Amino acid sequence: MKNREIAAVFSRIADALDIKGEPAFKILAYRRAARILDEMAEDVAVLAADNRLCDVEGIGDGLASKIVEYLKTGRMAKADEAAKGLPAGLFDLLNVPGLGAKTVGLAFKALGVAGLDDLRRVIADGSLAALKGMGEKKAENILKGIGTLEKGRERLLLGEAAEIAEEVIAELKRAAGGGRIEAAGSLRRMRETIGDIDILASVRNGEAVIGALTGWNRVRRVLAAGDTKASVLIEVGNGERQVDLRFVEPDSFGAALQYFTGSKAHNVKLRGLAKDLGLKVNEYGVFRGERKAAGREETDVYKALGLPWIPPELREDRGEIERAREGRLPTLIERDDIRGDLHCHTTASDGRLKLAELADLMRAMGYGYAAVCDHSRSARYAGGLTPERLKAQGAEIDALNRKLKGFRILKGTEVDILPDGTVDFPEPVLAGLDFVVASVHSSFKRDVTARMIKALANPHVDMIGHPSGRLLSGREGYDVDLEKVIEAARIHGKAMELNSHIDRLDLDDVHLRLAKDKGVPIGIGTDTHGADGPAMIRFGLGTARRGWLEKTDVLNTLSAAGLARWRNKRTGEKRRP
């Protein structure tokens, strides 16, 4: 798929136009198009071939023709035109924290700045600070931003950011002695990766709270500490991460929480709706003229705009406001809806938990079952099981199940999808199992789409595991057409996995919504290998909610008996629940 490749070209055009000071509406059009393509599950080449590009909201005739041009030639004349006269190094400067396109354009035109080395030079000789609207403080902050960039600060995984935020909030609450303190930003929206961590507070003892933040033992540097906000850099692994704390008045806390949760696109749409109603909405509240109509609670903010409260995970301007106005928001899946875990490993392969230990952890989660899906024999690096070892494990599971009350271990496997599309165990072996996950673990560039589709046709395969194969920490994933795989899952009545591990979150929210639209069930598994695994369900649930999933869309909201009935209906088997 060329979706993200073309999205990157549109983003580059927007950056170039921004640096040149072109009108905002042009810049926004390209940025919106880039976001649409980046998030779209359907192949843009297929849309172009079917003359359906203009059916996509936000893609008009002009943008459609540019997409077609790129698909045919691998180039886009507008991109060349927009970047003409701009050194390539200018675009790198846009990655410097605190340095915007207008400042980059000014530094280029006035001082000939063409890259990071030039930027350091004009900061050192004082010429940047001397420019109109700059000053020494701004120049100093830009220099710090260069340092931050060069340290290679990467976005945090959702799970890492959540852990940090919870530690910070716990420290602040101890100091506050009461009041409201909550995380906002992309963390509250459960984005898969997080930039800076935003925290809002409405407390009486603000001075003590700031002292708790700036004096925390993980703080490396205090960037700012005033009456209304504070910013620090905290230690994260070998790097740093910025934490921003803002204080708000109690009667504006809901409005501020809504505003700083975002996303920007969602908030822009809300402001437009407010304007149509003769209202103004900002971080202080909802106003009709000078009169404040709402602000203390988020629900009041949305209610003032004629809307039900919209869950944070949906706030990406993907149709949630329109659906809210029609009273058709999904009833998103909740933690209590989950009845079991569909992907767990034990010491039999590469896990760190014995069967009984896994059972105890999963029972503590309030579940009725967990599927043990240790690796198959081809995964030698992971201690994959032979058919004989799998049979022995089954006997051990049977013995443990006879002792357990109100809980059952399901006999399963994470069977490798081999390079020819067959799976690693013969059908008679798979037929004796309760749940079968089929996954690609090798030959990532070799006909992955066709292999997954062939695996889905195997009557004993229930679910495709971690379907994109990506690792958020640094692996792009398989060369796979997930739209075709999801369609094959629909045809064969199979499920797709949402792997909750913080480095996977796979399927992503875009493809989850596509699966939902096609009626393909999602199985949420934690890929548990150790004691920290079961709790990762919260991040899978956050991703599921971002994908608009409801209880009925998720396979493991069924009981163990319900799961068996789902399999029996598909296969005609009569396995006991």
Secondary structure by P-SEA (a helix, b strand, c coil): caaaaaaaaaaaaaaaaaaacccaaaaaaaaaaaaaaaaccccaaaaaaaccccccccccaaaaaaaaaaaaccccaaaaaaacccccccccccccccccaaaaaaaaaccccccaaaaaaaaaaccccccccccaaaaaaaaaaaaaaaaccccccaaaaaaaaaaaaaaaaaaacccbbbbbcccccccccccbbbbbbbccaaaaaaaaaaacccccccccccccbbbbbbbcccbbbbbbbbbbcccaaaaaaaaaacaaaaaaaaaaaaaaaccccccccccccccccccccaaaaaaaacccccccccccccaaaaaaaaccccccccccccccccbbbcccccccccaaaaaaaaaaacccbbbbccccccccccccccaaaaaaaaaaaaaaaaacccbbbbbbccccccccccccccaaaaaaccbbbbbbccccccaaaaaaaaaaacccccccccccccccccccccccaaaaaaaaaaaacbbbbbccccccccccaaaaaaaaaacbbbbbbccccccccccaaaaaaaaaaaaccccccccccccaaaaaaaaaaaccccccc
